[in-house]
Amino acid sequence: MRTPEGIVKDDIKKLLASYGDELYYFMPVQAGFGTRTVDFLICYRGLFIAVEAKRQGSRAKKFQQRILDQIRDANGEALCIDDVAQLKDLLDYISRCTVKLLDRPPPGVKLIERQLVQIPLPRAE
């Protein structure tokens, strides 16, 4: 039987898998060794995203919140979510705001800088 948090994680995995090779994600196995982290580590269009999944209405534990804060301080995106729609909204926004870089620059061309082009979100009326 799946736990409520497990259902949220399964929904997140389905969403992330739908992006195919355009998105990389990793779910670290927390076995009591090494550095603690959150449930999902994601790279999408050159941006680092960390996600802690929770059952409906739950919040991150103190150590999880510290990790999310550290990631934000390092200019990554960090979310604690209880609904996959929250992550989908972020990924959709990133899709609208970025230009996919060439997989490999042509011979003789060196990739010097990545730029994030922001598109303003429409204002709610």
LUMBA-79484 format. One record per residue (C-alpha): residue number from 1; residue in one letter; x, y, z. Coordinates in Angstrom, 1 decimal, always signed. Example, Ala and Ser with C-alpha at 12.3 -4.5 7.8 and 13.67 -1.06 7.14 Angstrom:
BEGIN
{node 1,'A',{+12.3,-4.5,+7.8}}
{node 2,'S',{+13.7,-1.1,+7.1}}
***
This chain:
BEGIN
{node 1,'M',{+0.0,+0.0,+0.0}}
{node 2,'R',{+1.4,+3.4,-1.0}}
{node 3,'T',{+1.7,+6.2,+1.5}}
{node 4,'P',{+0.2,+9.6,+0.7}}
{node 5,'E',{+3.7,+11.0,+0.3}}
{node 6,'G',{+4.5,+8.0,-2.0}}
{node 7,'I',{+1.6,+8.9,-4.2}}
{node 8,'V',{+3.0,+12.5,-4.6}}
{node 9,'K',{+6.4,+11.0,-5.4}}
{node 10,'D',{+4.9,+8.7,-8.0}}
{node 11,'D',{+3.1,+11.6,-9.6}}
{node 12,'I',{+6.4,+13.6,-9.7}}
{node 13,'K',{+8.2,+10.7,-11.3}}
{node 14,'K',{+5.6,+10.4,-14.0}}
{node 15,'L',{+5.8,+14.2,-14.7}}
{node 16,'L',{+9.6,+14.2,-14.9}}
{node 17,'A',{+9.6,+11.1,-17.1}}
{node 18,'S',{+7.3,+12.9,-19.6}}
{node 19,'Y',{+10.2,+15.3,-20.4}}
{node 20,'G',{+12.4,+12.5,-21.8}}
{node 21,'D',{+16.0,+13.3,-22.4}}
{node 22,'E',{+15.4,+17.0,-22.0}}
{node 23,'L',{+15.4,+16.6,-18.2}}
{node 24,'Y',{+17.6,+14.7,-15.8}}
{node 25,'Y',{+16.5,+13.7,-12.3}}
{node 26,'F',{+17.9,+11.7,-9.5}}
{node 27,'M',{+16.3,+10.4,-6.3}}
{node 28,'P',{+19.0,+9.9,-3.7}}
{node 29,'V',{+18.7,+6.9,-1.4}}
{node 30,'Q',{+19.0,+8.1,+2.1}}
{node 31,'A',{+20.7,+5.2,+4.0}}
{node 32,'G',{+22.2,+7.1,+6.9}}
{node 33,'F',{+25.6,+7.7,+5.2}}
{node 34,'G',{+26.9,+10.8,+3.6}}
{node 35,'T',{+25.2,+14.2,+3.3}}
{node 36,'R',{+21.5,+14.4,+3.7}}
{node 37,'T',{+19.4,+15.9,+0.8}}
{node 38,'V',{+15.9,+16.2,-0.5}}
{node 39,'D',{+13.8,+13.7,-2.5}}
{node 40,'F',{+14.5,+14.9,-6.1}}
{node 41,'L',{+17.5,+16.6,-7.7}}
{node 42,'I',{+16.7,+17.8,-11.2}}
{node 43,'C',{+18.5,+19.5,-14.0}}
{node 44,'Y',{+16.3,+21.1,-16.6}}
{node 45,'R',{+17.5,+23.5,-19.3}}
{node 46,'G',{+20.6,+24.2,-17.4}}
{node 47,'L',{+18.8,+25.0,-14.1}}
{node 48,'F',{+19.2,+23.1,-10.9}}
{node 49,'I',{+16.0,+22.3,-9.1}}
{node 50,'A',{+15.5,+20.5,-5.8}}
{node 51,'V',{+12.2,+19.1,-4.7}}
{node 52,'E',{+11.0,+17.7,-1.3}}
{node 53,'A',{+7.8,+15.8,-1.7}}
{node 54,'K',{+5.2,+15.8,+1.1}}
{node 55,'R',{+1.7,+14.5,+1.7}}
{node 56,'Q',{-1.1,+17.0,+1.4}}
{node 57,'G',{-0.7,+19.7,+4.1}}
{node 58,'S',{+2.7,+18.7,+5.4}}
{node 59,'R',{+5.8,+20.8,+5.6}}
{node 60,'A',{+9.5,+20.2,+5.3}}
{node 61,'K',{+11.4,+19.1,+8.4}}
{node 62,'K',{+13.9,+21.6,+9.8}}
{node 63,'F',{+16.9,+19.9,+8.2}}
{node 64,'Q',{+15.1,+19.6,+4.8}}
{node 65,'Q',{+14.2,+23.3,+5.0}}
{node 66,'R',{+17.8,+24.2,+5.7}}
{node 67,'I',{+18.8,+22.2,+2.6}}
{node 68,'L',{+16.2,+24.0,+0.4}}
{node 69,'D',{+17.4,+27.3,+1.8}}
{node 70,'Q',{+21.0,+26.5,+0.9}}
{node 71,'I',{+20.0,+25.6,-2.6}}
{node 72,'R',{+18.1,+28.9,-3.0}}
{node 73,'D',{+21.2,+30.7,-1.6}}
{node 74,'A',{+23.2,+29.1,-4.3}}
{node 75,'N',{+20.8,+30.4,-7.0}}
{node 76,'G',{+19.0,+27.0,-7.5}}
{node 77,'E',{+15.3,+26.5,-7.4}}
{node 78,'A',{+14.1,+24.7,-4.3}}
{node 79,'L',{+10.5,+23.5,-3.6}}
{node 80,'C',{+8.6,+21.6,-0.9}}
{node 81,'I',{+5.5,+20.5,-2.6}}
{node 82,'D',{+2.4,+18.4,-1.8}}
{node 83,'D',{+0.9,+18.6,-5.3}}
{node 84,'V',{+2.7,+17.8,-8.6}}
{node 85,'A',{+1.0,+20.8,-10.2}}
{node 86,'Q',{+3.4,+23.1,-8.3}}
{node 87,'L',{+6.4,+21.5,-10.0}}
{node 88,'K',{+4.6,+21.4,-13.4}}
{node 89,'D',{+4.0,+25.2,-13.1}}
{node 90,'L',{+7.7,+25.8,-12.5}}
{node 91,'L',{+8.8,+23.6,-15.4}}
{node 92,'D',{+6.3,+25.2,-17.7}}
{node 93,'Y',{+7.6,+28.6,-16.7}}
{node 94,'I',{+11.2,+27.6,-17.3}}
{node 95,'S',{+10.2,+26.2,-20.7}}
{node 96,'R',{+8.7,+29.6,-21.6}}
{node 97,'C',{+11.6,+31.6,-20.3}}
{node 98,'T',{+14.6,+29.7,-21.7}}
{node 99,'V',{+16.0,+28.9,-25.1}}
{node 100,'K',{+17.4,+25.4,-25.4}}
{node 101,'L',{+21.1,+25.5,-26.1}}
{node 102,'L',{+22.7,+23.5,-28.8}}
{node 103,'D',{+23.6,+20.0,-27.6}}
{node 104,'R',{+27.1,+20.6,-28.9}}
{node 105,'P',{+28.4,+23.8,-30.5}}
{node 106,'P',{+29.7,+23.4,-34.0}}
{node 107,'P',{+33.5,+22.8,-34.4}}
{node 108,'G',{+35.5,+25.9,-33.7}}
{node 109,'V',{+32.7,+27.5,-31.7}}
{node 110,'K',{+33.1,+27.8,-28.0}}
{node 111,'L',{+30.1,+28.2,-25.6}}
{node 112,'I',{+31.0,+31.1,-23.5}}
{node 113,'E',{+27.9,+32.1,-21.6}}
{node 114,'R',{+24.4,+30.7,-20.8}}
{node 115,'Q',{+21.6,+33.3,-20.5}}
{node 116,'L',{+18.2,+33.0,-19.0}}
{node 117,'V',{+15.7,+35.0,-21.0}}
{node 118,'Q',{+12.8,+35.9,-18.8}}
{node 119,'I',{+9.3,+36.4,-20.0}}
{node 120,'P',{+7.0,+38.2,-17.6}}
{node 121,'L',{+4.2,+36.2,-16.2}}
{node 122,'P',{+0.7,+37.5,-17.0}}
{node 123,'R',{-0.8,+39.4,-14.2}}
{node 124,'A',{-3.9,+38.0,-12.5}}
{node 125,'E',{-6.9,+40.3,-13.0}}
***
